[in-house]
Amino acid sequence: MELEDQWWKGQLAVDIYQALRYKELKLPSYKGQSPQLNFRRYFADLIAIVSNRFRLCPAARHLAVYLLDIFMDRYDITVQQLHMVSLSCLLLASKFEEREDRVPKLETLNSLGCMSSMNLVLTKQGLLHMELLLMETFQWNLYFPTAAHFIEYYLSIAVHEGDLHDGWPLTCLEKTKLYMAKYADYFLEVSLQDHVFLCFAPSLVAAACVAASRLILHLSPTWPPRLQRLTGYTWDNLVPCAEKLLIAHDSDVKEANKQKCQQPSQQSSQQQQGQTVYHGSGQAATVAQYLHRPSMQYPQQAPQPAMAPSHRPASYLNHATSLQAPNGPQHSSAQTISATLDPKANLPNRAYQVSMHYTCAAPCFDR
């Protein structure tokens, strides 16, 4: 949307926020009825990969995935056509959210390694035709708020000097804000990975990202009155969405710890070379030691999750692996897109007790 940089710091911040909240009430309904819904994760990852390659803003990436979700929900599209649809959604979103000089060019898109891997060549006529179909589908209106449009406004007061970390006053406010931003960005990307988050309002998803970040970072109170007043959401409102974010986080942490155990010699070498391992106590600690910490009660705060070292917040785009193209009736052979991606498993349908200790590790920062 045509919003100025750091609009949340300007005099019109409240008015812009209220306009976004009003607009999200009129978002198109999502039914999750696409026949290709099982391919949705693949194409959302494709959008994220290309977006990351061109360093597009989060708002453009989230808008692109939202356009794809709604379009898939309304049309029965072949898998091969979905490649063109996904990239067209990203181009439209970037044109709407980014400056003109940052919009990906056709020649640059075709030169990407993933395009040759998919045996896909975009043409100007093909893109124009698909963009026209998309614009007609959305009635020439791309003003759709996403969680990425709300997150910065909430982050502006997400950390306060009066907050406590593990029951102690913050010794470095700026460092805490930095970690908060990193975690909020991580959870924001998690919300793109499953269409289940479309059942929540974008502003609620953004608020849940902040709440989950405060919970992981041991900040108390977990959901302070100032955030409740700003967002209009109580802790109970956020729990269903926050649970799903935290389940995905736990899965990532377990996978990171598994990889860590498989590379003991490499870590030993890194420690000998003087590399820093981040943890909360200032000395080496094990997962069990954190799990056996006595829980501390704070006003308006549930017992906090156990923490452990050596797993710093990062976007899922920072891990090197490959993305396997889907095989369907319209797809003749498996194709691999080389990319930087750490795929997440589907979120399990089980209750997640956010008021209890985690069963696995979470990153921490030095106070």
Secondary structure, DSSP 8 states (H G I E B T S, - for coil): ----TTGGGSTTHHHHHHHHHHHHTT--------TTGGGHHHHHHHHHHHHHHTT--HHHHHHHHHHHHHHHHHS---HHHHHHHHHHHHHHHHHHHS-GGGS--HHHHHTSHHHHHTT----HHHHHHHHHHHHHHTTT------HHHHHHHHHTTSS-TT-EETTEE-S-HHHHHHHHHHHHHHHHHHTTS-GGGGGS-HHHHHHHHHHHHHHHTTEESSS-HHHHHHH---HHHHHHHHHHHHHHHHHHHHHHHHHHHT-HHHHHHHHHTT-----SSSS---HHHHHTS----BTTB-------SS-----GGGSEEEEE----TT--S--EEEEE--------SS---TTS--SS-------
